[in-house]
Amino acid sequence: MNGLDCDPTCPFTVGRAPTLDFPVGQIHRVSMRSSSSSDEGVDETKRNLLKLLAIAGVIGAGAGGVVGGALQYVQPPTVGLGSYPKTQLLDLDGSALTVDTALREYNWKTSELHLFNYPLQNEPNFFLCLEGAPFKPLGGIGGPNQTSDPNSSQGPIVAFSAICQHLGCPAPAISYYPPGTCPKFSPSGVNGPMSFYIHCSCHGSTYDVTANAAVLTGPTLYALPQIILETDADGNIYAVNMASLNGQPVNGHLSNLTGGYGVGSSQQLTKDTPTILCP
């Protein structure tokens, strides 16, 4: 008889579960779940959990596909052109712009701006006729020395990007300054009171319209891209290409052909008033 035993006649004796019949001092694990909630209940719970995880995985994959599909439209695809188009220039009234009309209607001594877009709709350019100026611009058309080489061709009609190569200020902040616009200012390399150039009022950069829009004064480091113009047998003027002394594209574009939509087969000149700010 051990310390846990009691006389059978003890009035407080109760029946003992078989699981408690173990020697004193022996460790014994006792399950708190009845035998009726056996392994079958545990397996069903696990099975339901696995089902839920599987369903959640399918939903997550579907949602990921939807999100992934949506994200490809957050950043639009690059737009642009594969090559430079041949774009006919139209006059302010919508008629074909010819060498004769340009020489007759456009004056190098006026600051009125004439602009057209090329080769993209968000790339404005100056159209300049410098007939009568003391220096004929390189790369121009409409003169007796016109050739297919823009570096040797000389004529009074030229076109340059109207977006400053410094920080991208567009026309009319950047404008053509005819002689006498700023009498007290003469950029290095330009002839005194007869000086004519392109000037940006944002930060003071100036460009030489007679030398492929080369830099006259900073802070810009790069020349303006020049539009290559050509004519047909009837004297109609076309924009056919773009070049730059430094090989730099229009400011704000990875290339002159990307970052916007093409202009198509024709572009009409528009007129604007320049922002004049003398240094």
Contacts in CASP RR format, 6 or more apart in sequence:
PFRMAT RR
TARGET T0000
AUTHOR 0000-0000-0000
METHOD contacts of the structure
MODEL  1
MNGLDCDPTCPFTVGRAPTLDFPVGQIHRVSMRSSSSSDEGVDETKRNLL
KLLAIAGVIGAGAGGVVGGALQYVQPPTVGLGSYPKTQLLDLDGSALTVD
TALREYNWKTSELHLFNYPLQNEPNFFLCLEGAPFKPLGGIGGPNQTSDP
NSSQGPIVAFSAICQHLGCPAPAISYYPPGTCPKFSPSGVNGPMSFYIHC
SCHGSTYDVTANAAVLTGPTLYALPQIILETDADGNIYAVNMASLNGQPV
NGHLSNLTGGYGVGSSQQLTKDTPTILCP
2 24 0 8 1.000
3 24 0 8 1.000
4 24 0 8 1.000
6 12 0 8 1.000
6 13 0 8 1.000
7 13 0 8 1.000
19 28 0 8 1.000
19 30 0 8 1.000
22 28 0 8 1.000
78 258 0 8 1.000
78 259 0 8 1.000
79 258 0 8 1.000
79 259 0 8 1.000
79 260 0 8 1.000
79 261 0 8 1.000
80 120 0 8 1.000
80 257 0 8 1.000
80 258 0 8 1.000
80 259 0 8 1.000
80 260 0 8 1.000
80 261 0 8 1.000
80 262 0 8 1.000
81 119 0 8 1.000
81 120 0 8 1.000
81 257 0 8 1.000
81 258 0 8 1.000
81 262 0 8 1.000
82 257 0 8 1.000
83 257 0 8 1.000
84 119 0 8 1.000
84 240 0 8 1.000
84 241 0 8 1.000
84 242 0 8 1.000
84 256 0 8 1.000
84 257 0 8 1.000
85 119 0 8 1.000
85 262 0 8 1.000
85 263 0 8 1.000
85 264 0 8 1.000
85 265 0 8 1.000
86 238 0 8 1.000
86 239 0 8 1.000
86 240 0 8 1.000
86 265 0 8 1.000
87 118 0 8 1.000
87 119 0 8 1.000
87 238 0 8 1.000
87 239 0 8 1.000
87 240 0 8 1.000
87 263 0 8 1.000
87 264 0 8 1.000
87 265 0 8 1.000
87 266 0 8 1.000
87 267 0 8 1.000
88 96 0 8 1.000
88 97 0 8 1.000
88 236 0 8 1.000
88 237 0 8 1.000
88 238 0 8 1.000
88 265 0 8 1.000
88 266 0 8 1.000
88 267 0 8 1.000
89 97 0 8 1.000
89 116 0 8 1.000
89 127 0 8 1.000
89 229 0 8 1.000
89 237 0 8 1.000
89 238 0 8 1.000
89 239 0 8 1.000
89 266 0 8 1.000
89 267 0 8 1.000
89 268 0 8 1.000
89 269 0 8 1.000
90 96 0 8 1.000
90 97 0 8 1.000
90 266 0 8 1.000
90 267 0 8 1.000
90 268 0 8 1.000
90 269 0 8 1.000
91 97 0 8 1.000
91 101 0 8 1.000
91 105 0 8 1.000
91 268 0 8 1.000
91 269 0 8 1.000
92 114 0 8 1.000
92 268 0 8 1.000
92 269 0 8 1.000
92 270 0 8 1.000
92 271 0 8 1.000
94 268 0 8 1.000
95 101 0 8 1.000
96 236 0 8 1.000
97 236 0 8 1.000
97 237 0 8 1.000
97 269 0 8 1.000
98 231 0 8 1.000
98 234 0 8 1.000
98 235 0 8 1.000
98 236 0 8 1.000
98 237 0 8 1.000
99 141 0 8 1.000
99 142 0 8 1.000
99 157 0 8 1.000
99 231 0 8 1.000
99 235 0 8 1.000
99 237 0 8 1.000
100 235 0 8 1.000
102 127 0 8 1.000
102 129 0 8 1.000
102 157 0 8 1.000
102 237 0 8 1.000
103 129 0 8 1.000
103 131 0 8 1.000
103 142 0 8 1.000
103 156 0 8 1.000
103 157 0 8 1.000
105 129 0 8 1.000
106 114 0 8 1.000
106 127 0 8 1.000
106 128 0 8 1.000
106 129 0 8 1.000
106 131 0 8 1.000
107 129 0 8 1.000
108 128 0 8 1.000
108 129 0 8 1.000
108 130 0 8 1.000
108 131 0 8 1.000
108 132 0 8 1.000
108 133 0 8 1.000
108 156 0 8 1.000
108 178 0 8 1.000
108 196 0 8 1.000
109 178 0 8 1.000
109 179 0 8 1.000
110 178 0 8 1.000
111 175 0 8 1.000
111 176 0 8 1.000
111 177 0 8 1.000
111 178 0 8 1.000
111 181 0 8 1.000
111 274 0 8 1.000
111 276 0 8 1.000
112 271 0 8 1.000
112 272 0 8 1.000
112 273 0 8 1.000
112 274 0 8 1.000
113 126 0 8 1.000
113 162 0 8 1.000
113 171 0 8 1.000
113 172 0 8 1.000
113 175 0 8 1.000
113 176 0 8 1.000
113 271 0 8 1.000
113 272 0 8 1.000
113 273 0 8 1.000
113 274 0 8 1.000
114 126 0 8 1.000
114 127 0 8 1.000
114 128 0 8 1.000
114 269 0 8 1.000
114 270 0 8 1.000
114 271 0 8 1.000
115 124 0 8 1.000
115 125 0 8 1.000
115 126 0 8 1.000
115 127 0 8 1.000
115 162 0 8 1.000
115 171 0 8 1.000
115 269 0 8 1.000
115 270 0 8 1.000
115 271 0 8 1.000
115 272 0 8 1.000
116 124 0 8 1.000
116 125 0 8 1.000
116 127 0 8 1.000
116 159 0 8 1.000
116 239 0 8 1.000
116 267 0 8 1.000
116 268 0 8 1.000
116 269 0 8 1.000
116 270 0 8 1.000
117 123 0 8 1.000
117 124 0 8 1.000
117 125 0 8 1.000
117 263 0 8 1.000
117 267 0 8 1.000
118 125 0 8 1.000
118 159 0 8 1.000
118 227 0 8 1.000
118 239 0 8 1.000
118 242 0 8 1.000
118 263 0 8 1.000
118 267 0 8 1.000
119 239 0 8 1.000
119 242 0 8 1.000
119 256 0 8 1.000
119 257 0 8 1.000
119 262 0 8 1.000
119 263 0 8 1.000
120 253 0 8 1.000
120 256 0 8 1.000
120 257 0 8 1.000
120 259 0 8 1.000
120 260 0 8 1.000
120 261 0 8 1.000
120 262 0 8 1.000
120 263 0 8 1.000
121 260 0 8 1.000
121 261 0 8 1.000
121 262 0 8 1.000
121 263 0 8 1.000
122 259 0 8 1.000
122 260 0 8 1.000
122 261 0 8 1.000
123 161 0 8 1.000
123 163 0 8 1.000
123 250 0 8 1.000
123 253 0 8 1.000
123 256 0 8 1.000
124 161 0 8 1.000
124 162 0 8 1.000
124 163 0 8 1.000
124 170 0 8 1.000
124 171 0 8 1.000
125 159 0 8 1.000
125 160 0 8 1.000
125 161 0 8 1.000
125 162 0 8 1.000
125 227 0 8 1.000
125 239 0 8 1.000
126 159 0 8 1.000
126 160 0 8 1.000
126 161 0 8 1.000
126 162 0 8 1.000
126 171 0 8 1.000
126 176 0 8 1.000
126 198 0 8 1.000
127 157 0 8 1.000
127 159 0 8 1.000
127 269 0 8 1.000
128 137 0 8 1.000
128 157 0 8 1.000
128 158 0 8 1.000
128 159 0 8 1.000
128 160 0 8 1.000
128 176 0 8 1.000
128 209 0 8 1.000
129 156 0 8 1.000
129 157 0 8 1.000
130 136 0 8 1.000
130 137 0 8 1.000
130 156 0 8 1.000
130 157 0 8 1.000
130 158 0 8 1.000
130 196 0 8 1.000
130 209 0 8 1.000
130 210 0 8 1.000
131 156 0 8 1.000
131 157 0 8 1.000
132 156 0 8 1.000
133 156 0 8 1.000
133 196 0 8 1.000
133 210 0 8 1.000
134 191 0 8 1.000
134 194 0 8 1.000
135 210 0 8 1.000
136 143 0 8 1.000
136 145 0 8 1.000
136 154 0 8 1.000
136 155 0 8 1.000
136 156 0 8 1.000
136 210 0 8 1.000
137 154 0 8 1.000
137 155 0 8 1.000
137 156 0 8 1.000
137 158 0 8 1.000
137 209 0 8 1.000
137 210 0 8 1.000
137 211 0 8 1.000
137 212 0 8 1.000
138 150 0 8 1.000
138 151 0 8 1.000
138 152 0 8 1.000
138 153 0 8 1.000
138 154 0 8 1.000
138 210 0 8 1.000
138 211 0 8 1.000
138 212 0 8 1.000
139 150 0 8 1.000
139 151 0 8 1.000
139 152 0 8 1.000
139 153 0 8 1.000
139 154 0 8 1.000
139 155 0 8 1.000
139 158 0 8 1.000
139 212 0 8 1.000
139 226 0 8 1.000
139 228 0 8 1.000
140 146 0 8 1.000
140 150 0 8 1.000
140 153 0 8 1.000
140 154 0 8 1.000
140 155 0 8 1.000
140 156 0 8 1.000
140 157 0 8 1.000
140 158 0 8 1.000
140 229 0 8 1.000
141 153 0 8 1.000
141 155 0 8 1.000
141 157 0 8 1.000
141 158 0 8 1.000
141 229 0 8 1.000
141 230 0 8 1.000
141 231 0 8 1.000
141 237 0 8 1.000
142 155 0 8 1.000
142 156 0 8 1.000
142 157 0 8 1.000
142 231 0 8 1.000
143 154 0 8 1.000
143 155 0 8 1.000
143 156 0 8 1.000
145 152 0 8 1.000
145 153 0 8 1.000
145 154 0 8 1.000
145 155 0 8 1.000
146 153 0 8 1.000
146 154 0 8 1.000
146 155 0 8 1.000
147 153 0 8 1.000
148 230 0 8 1.000
150 212 0 8 1.000
150 226 0 8 1.000
150 228 0 8 1.000
150 243 0 8 1.000
151 212 0 8 1.000
157 229 0 8 1.000
157 237 0 8 1.000
158 209 0 8 1.000
158 226 0 8 1.000
158 227 0 8 1.000
158 229 0 8 1.000
159 226 0 8 1.000
159 227 0 8 1.000
159 229 0 8 1.000
159 239 0 8 1.000
160 198 0 8 1.000
160 207 0 8 1.000
160 209 0 8 1.000
160 213 0 8 1.000
160 224 0 8 1.000
160 225 0 8 1.000
160 226 0 8 1.000
160 227 0 8 1.000
161 213 0 8 1.000
161 224 0 8 1.000
161 225 0 8 1.000
161 226 0 8 1.000
161 227 0 8 1.000
161 242 0 8 1.000
161 250 0 8 1.000
162 170 0 8 1.000
162 171 0 8 1.000
162 174 0 8 1.000
163 169 0 8 1.000
163 170 0 8 1.000
163 171 0 8 1.000
163 174 0 8 1.000
163 224 0 8 1.000
163 250 0 8 1.000
163 251 0 8 1.000
163 252 0 8 1.000
164 170 0 8 1.000
164 173 0 8 1.000
164 174 0 8 1.000
164 200 0 8 1.000
164 202 0 8 1.000
164 203 0 8 1.000
164 205 0 8 1.000
164 220 0 8 1.000
164 224 0 8 1.000
164 251 0 8 1.000
165 205 0 8 1.000
165 220 0 8 1.000
165 221 0 8 1.000
165 222 0 8 1.000
165 223 0 8 1.000
165 224 0 8 1.000
165 248 0 8 1.000
165 251 0 8 1.000
166 200 0 8 1.000
166 202 0 8 1.000
166 203 0 8 1.000
166 205 0 8 1.000
166 218 0 8 1.000
166 219 0 8 1.000
166 220 0 8 1.000
166 221 0 8 1.000
166 251 0 8 1.000
167 202 0 8 1.000
167 203 0 8 1.000
167 251 0 8 1.000
168 202 0 8 1.000
168 251 0 8 1.000
168 252 0 8 1.000
169 200 0 8 1.000
169 201 0 8 1.000
169 202 0 8 1.000
169 203 0 8 1.000
171 272 0 8 1.000
171 274 0 8 1.000
172 272 0 8 1.000
172 273 0 8 1.000
172 274 0 8 1.000
172 275 0 8 1.000
173 200 0 8 1.000
173 201 0 8 1.000
173 202 0 8 1.000
173 275 0 8 1.000
174 198 0 8 1.000
174 199 0 8 1.000
174 200 0 8 1.000
174 201 0 8 1.000
174 202 0 8 1.000
174 205 0 8 1.000
175 198 0 8 1.000
175 199 0 8 1.000
175 201 0 8 1.000
175 274 0 8 1.000
175 275 0 8 1.000
175 276 0 8 1.000
176 196 0 8 1.000
176 197 0 8 1.000
176 198 0 8 1.000
176 209 0 8 1.000
176 274 0 8 1.000
177 195 0 8 1.000
177 196 0 8 1.000
177 197 0 8 1.000
177 198 0 8 1.000
177 199 0 8 1.000
177 274 0 8 1.000
177 276 0 8 1.000
178 196 0 8 1.000
179 193 0 8 1.000
179 194 0 8 1.000
179 195 0 8 1.000
179 196 0 8 1.000
180 193 0 8 1.000
180 195 0 8 1.000
181 199 0 8 1.000
181 276 0 8 1.000
181 278 0 8 1.000
182 199 0 8 1.000
182 276 0 8 1.000
182 278 0 8 1.000
182 279 0 8 1.000
183 193 0 8 1.000
184 278 0 8 1.000
185 195 0 8 1.000
185 278 0 8 1.000
185 279 0 8 1.000
186 192 0 8 1.000
186 193 0 8 1.000
186 195 0 8 1.000
187 195 0 8 1.000
187 197 0 8 1.000
187 206 0 8 1.000
187 208 0 8 1.000
187 216 0 8 1.000
187 217 0 8 1.000
188 216 0 8 1.000
188 217 0 8 1.000
189 208 0 8 1.000
189 216 0 8 1.000
190 196 0 8 1.000
190 197 0 8 1.000
190 208 0 8 1.000
190 216 0 8 1.000
196 209 0 8 1.000
197 206 0 8 1.000
197 207 0 8 1.000
197 208 0 8 1.000
197 209 0 8 1.000
197 216 0 8 1.000
198 206 0 8 1.000
198 207 0 8 1.000
198 209 0 8 1.000
198 213 0 8 1.000
198 224 0 8 1.000
199 205 0 8 1.000
199 206 0 8 1.000
199 207 0 8 1.000
199 277 0 8 1.000
199 279 0 8 1.000
200 206 0 8 1.000
200 220 0 8 1.000
201 275 0 8 1.000
201 276 0 8 1.000
201 277 0 8 1.000
203 218 0 8 1.000
203 219 0 8 1.000
203 220 0 8 1.000
204 217 0 8 1.000
204 218 0 8 1.000
204 219 0 8 1.000
204 279 0 8 1.000
205 215 0 8 1.000
205 217 0 8 1.000
205 218 0 8 1.000
205 219 0 8 1.000
205 220 0 8 1.000
206 215 0 8 1.000
206 216 0 8 1.000
206 217 0 8 1.000
206 218 0 8 1.000
207 213 0 8 1.000
207 214 0 8 1.000
207 215 0 8 1.000
207 216 0 8 1.000
207 220 0 8 1.000
207 223 0 8 1.000
207 224 0 8 1.000
208 214 0 8 1.000
208 215 0 8 1.000
208 216 0 8 1.000
212 223 0 8 1.000
212 226 0 8 1.000
212 243 0 8 1.000
212 245 0 8 1.000
213 223 0 8 1.000
213 224 0 8 1.000
213 225 0 8 1.000
213 226 0 8 1.000
213 245 0 8 1.000
214 223 0 8 1.000
214 245 0 8 1.000
215 221 0 8 1.000
215 222 0 8 1.000
215 223 0 8 1.000
221 246 0 8 1.000
222 244 0 8 1.000
222 245 0 8 1.000
222 246 0 8 1.000
222 247 0 8 1.000
222 248 0 8 1.000
223 244 0 8 1.000
223 245 0 8 1.000
223 246 0 8 1.000
223 248 0 8 1.000
224 244 0 8 1.000
225 242 0 8 1.000
225 243 0 8 1.000
225 244 0 8 1.000
225 248 0 8 1.000
225 249 0 8 1.000
225 250 0 8 1.000
225 256 0 8 1.000
226 242 0 8 1.000
226 243 0 8 1.000
226 244 0 8 1.000
227 239 0 8 1.000
227 241 0 8 1.000
227 242 0 8 1.000
228 239 0 8 1.000
228 240 0 8 1.000
228 241 0 8 1.000
228 242 0 8 1.000
228 243 0 8 1.000
229 237 0 8 1.000
229 238 0 8 1.000
229 239 0 8 1.000
229 240 0 8 1.000
230 237 0 8 1.000
230 238 0 8 1.000
230 240 0 8 1.000
231 237 0 8 1.000
231 238 0 8 1.000
232 238 0 8 1.000
239 267 0 8 1.000
242 250 0 8 1.000
242 256 0 8 1.000
249 255 0 8 1.000
249 256 0 8 1.000
250 256 0 8 1.000
253 259 0 8 1.000
END
